[in-house]
């Protein structure tokens, strides 16, 4: 047998041009096949990986009906000034509009609030802005004052400080010194009312820099060179913004009639007086409040979705925990450091308000940002909100944001925040809705299957609903999938080309090496070789070259496949992260981890190519050999005349 | 006993549209140590008879006996490997093998060791009157006479007893023709081979010990000239 193989190879080697050409062409077809198979399989695997790694979410935002430029009187300039415009919504579109046929949600959209959780143990770091604010109470004091003389506060006047209900230097009820005064101007009121000496006024104040003229003449007189204005001077701005769950505002039971109230004997026993005490209590409560973010999946939080927020200790909340509403939570690194909470510890989360308008990161921004805690913390009855859900949560993970928020987009994580499964909050917040607004990108998010954005869009457009803007984020999944689909098409074309080329090559060369060797077969037959030996002799050479060519080609194809997918991976990774709604990324933030890697090429691809070419070679060669053996040897050898 | 005995042999070619009786009821005997010539016009059936004698086909009627045993009962591949060899007008050497490799080929089929095969091949090449320089030459580099001698050397190398030749001088000039005929005579007379030559050549027929003439598939009368 080996001699037949040897003779066969010897004769092939003696036509080197033809044999080398056969080898090269077969290698080429093997390259095409391996590359085709490899790219196809890798694309398939990569798509599967993408499916498991990537998430497609959509954010919903109601578009405003108009922008209203807010004009505010400026006493110093004696003119109305345009301040920032604000969006006006004539009505609030309910989230149910998004529950339509064809919307294939993994997590349906829910208009989520963020909750405030209060506990005496929740305090902020001494160097944190919120703590400094709480200590100095410069911004939002609630005080009793009296003018030194009758005055119209259309300029900076000095008021004697009588009492602090919620004050600058300590808790309510501290002793105010006899000499203490504050500077005051009803700055934003075009028609300030007269303050009378001898009368006591209670008011909530905010601080601003003093008038330039006053500063010029009194430099050095007041440490802060600032003055206060009455917080309630904005007529649109009451002490309560409580809403019903259907988005209707509850009218304040005791609305402010003026920017301040006059304190008379027994005033604090009246509902109006009680309201000021409740406001002070509520402000005190906010100093011990942390934001709680309920969600159905961590991936629905933009900061986690775009990779800015990552879990640095412990683990994520599992899908099962989200679904079952298990009382587990992720806490921010700040909260962990502040209280020494670790994974496995229990955190009390007494929830007392729900805010359906603002984002937690705006109201409770990370350190170094202006504080925006709710400053309308009373309910419509003029009372501080009461805890409506009081449960203990087990910390399963601690997260951190790689780059802290540098904008007020609302999409970033809040400072000292806690993430909990939405289903874990079983008590109704219907009586504790501190504020309510339209759906915004940061509070209404849904998840759909990867690659179904177009399908969703078409189904949504059929609804014909105006006023909602839906933005999709898939970290480039659609684009990557399209690229991978193209690669798959190319891979299929390469595979088909490889198959066609290999068949043509084998037909041609089997014809040359076998079909044209009928005489050789005839000689061998006449020398006494049986048909099996003749078959072996002819087949051996073809199969050895086929093995060699397919092995060389498949190895080259394997290498090419790896290179092609590496190239794809490096190009793909550049487009994974969308910088939209990711302030850290647009600010040049660095990623600490890339979640995407192309599928690996299995060497089985090479074996498959080799096996295919060997089987094909065997089949075509055998068919050709059978033709050879059918011929009468002597006829071929010119012996037979008939 | 005859080396080869042909008893009432007939052969019919079957095709889709017709059947042709190429050999009709032929009977004759061939003995070792003799050179036989089979002559006849083209289409007379002589090559078909040679094909049957070589065991490449079996008669459709009658039988051929090899040393008294029916060819039909023999392993005919083995018969050609070990007993009968065929030499052709167009030499039919393996074009991609050297002279030495061509001569060694039948021995390799018999499973002989390479060294033994080389030794025997050199001896056979010497016996057909060729020198050392021919060993590594490919057929295309040889003259017609040299190719035919190498073909004869290959036929002899397996150690068989029967040499069947189909127009062995058909492609040779007169000088080579004489040399080859002389070689065949020598093989028959001095080495005891049964040599059967199919030929049109009167000179070759003249050199044969016995001549059979065929016409229309039949051996004429008793076949002897």
Boltz contact constraints between the chains, C-beta under 6 A:
constraints:
  - contact:
      token1: [A, 3]
      token2: [B, 108]
      max_distance: 6.0
  - contact:
      token1: [A, 11]
      token2: [B, 96]
      max_distance: 6.0
  - contact:
      token1: [A, 14]
      token2: [B, 96]
      max_distance: 6.0
  - contact:
      token1: [A, 523]
      token2: [B, 92]
      max_distance: 6.0
  - contact:
      token1: [A, 526]
      token2: [B, 86]
      max_distance: 6.0
  - contact:
      token1: [A, 527]
      token2: [B, 106]
      max_distance: 6.0
  - contact:
      token1: [A, 528]
      token2: [B, 77]
      max_distance: 6.0
  - contact:
      token1: [A, 528]
      token2: [B, 80]
      max_distance: 6.0
  - contact:
      token1: [A, 528]
      token2: [B, 81]
      max_distance: 6.0
  - contact:
      token1: [A, 530]
      token2: [B, 77]
      max_distance: 6.0
  - contact:
      token1: [A, 633]
      token2: [B, 56]
      max_distance: 6.0
  - contact:
      token1: [A, 634]
      token2: [B, 51]
      max_distance: 6.0
  - contact:
      token1: [A, 634]
      token2: [B, 56]
      max_distance: 6.0
  - contact:
      token1: [A, 637]
      token2: [B, 88]
      max_distance: 6.0
  - contact:
      token1: [A, 637]
      token2: [B, 92]
      max_distance: 6.0
  - contact:
      token1: [A, 638]
      token2: [B, 90]
      max_distance: 6.0
  - contact:
      token1: [A, 639]
      token2: [B, 47]
      max_distance: 6.0
  - contact:
      token1: [A, 639]
      token2: [B, 166]
      max_distance: 6.0
  - contact:
      token1: [A, 640]
      token2: [B, 47]
      max_distance: 6.0
  - contact:
      token1: [A, 641]
      token2: [B, 42]
      max_distance: 6.0
  - contact:
      token1: [A, 641]
      token2: [B, 43]
      max_distance: 6.0
  - contact:
      token1: [A, 641]
      token2: [B, 47]
      max_distance: 6.0
  - contact:
      token1: [A, 642]
      token2: [B, 22]
      max_distance: 6.0
  - contact:
      token1: [A, 642]
      token2: [B, 48]
      max_distance: 6.0
